[in-house]
Amino acid sequence: MKFVLAPDSFKESMTAAEVCQAMEKGIRKAIPEAEIISVPMADGGEGTTDSLIDATNGQKHFLTVTDPLGKKVNAYYGILGDQKTAIIEMAQASGLTYVAKNNRTPETIMRTTTYGTGELINDALKHNVNKIIIGLGGSSTNDGGAGMAQAIGVKFFDQANHEITTKLGGGDLNKIAKIDLSAINPQLKDVQILIASDVTNPLTGQNGASAVFGPQKGADAQTVEKLDQNLSHYATLIQQTIKKDVATIPGSGAAGGLGAGLLAFTNATIHHGVELIAHETHLADKIKGADFVFTGEGGTDFQTKFGKTPYGVAQIAKKENIPVISLAGYLGEGIEQLYDEGFTAIFGILDKAEDIHQALKDGPKNIERTTENIVRLIISTKKDELLLILFLYQFFN
């Protein structure tokens, strides 16, 4: 019997690879000889680098970069098993975790920068890659990718024609009067940049980066307005300089406008995160001929169908008419909507009420036990009968 394991990470509990390991232990307790293919997954957010490294036998590369507030921090990116593809999570260098909750203020968001993300890109280019995947989840920034652009060689000048050498944040964009691309890293012209993000917000306006995401990073109403004006000014200069209208492109507002910066200064294209990761891991090919696909995430509810990893996995398996079993740390509202989207059954993994810290600690054990129980049901039941039982289980619970 063939099982394909394609879960996301369980945030703060297990990486996607660790979830696969726990699932495999559970399966082998019931079917020691089972054929098992593990494909750690992600959707472009936290854990994407680790998932693709694990799925392709790639390697981590560590370096010191500039964090959002200008301090030096240790970060890493991945080179995948093909040795031609790099994977970068912008949050490794420019993430919200670098800004303490009590420091997420209007003053702070005006100066946070994506410069460190540009440093990651530069270092990845040293490995002669021909493709870089950049996940845009978890940003602390609102600089339109201007800091990143400085790091890769774009020069910005003020009205006095002096180069702006300070690392640009969102509050500085109104100072820019001219953009010069003559010194941009020459290796970029031959490298495909793929943005992994499910954010479709434009750069500016009421649905833009500042208005929608600024408040969670510390912006008050006045700061949101100022940041949006600055991004509009920045977008106008980009259009005048390189004839790209990044202000209204869906996804250009991702990661505080880093999407716009990548679209403007590289040959980047935006893709749905889970679809991109599935393509890179060849998930569709690995699923063919499987008897069951197991997936999962930390929490499953109606939002799962809006592009989260289990949904993407289920869509691929649905094309092959393969049953999909999904596991979750907790089950929220609206999961019944998922049964029309390729999910056969969805199981919570907790066996008793316990505090969140213990539940996170017990994640691997709970995954293993739940998977074993499901597989023991599978081997004692014909598949058609199993599908009926699983349906009835969900109906009555």
Secondary structure, 3 states (H helix, E strand, C coil): CEEEECCCCECCCECHHHHHHHHHHHHHHHCCCCEEEECCCCCCCCCHHHHHHHHHCCEEEEEEEECCCCCEEEEEEEECCCCCEEEEECHHHHEHHHCCHHHCCHHHHCCCCCHHHHHHHHHHHCCCCCEEEEECCCECCCCCCHHHHHHCCCEEECCCCCECCCCCCHHHHHHCCEEECCCCCHHHHHCEEEEECCCCCCCCCCCCHHHHHCHHHCCCHHHHHHHHHHHHHHHHHHHHHHCCCCCCCCCCCHHHHHHHHHHHHCCCEEECHHHHHHHHCCHHHHHCCCCEEEEEEEEECHHHHCCCHHHHHHHHHHHCCCCEEEEEEEECCCHHHHHHCCCCEEEECCCCCCCHHHHHHCHHHHHHHHHHHHHHHHHCCCHHHHHHHHHHHHHHC
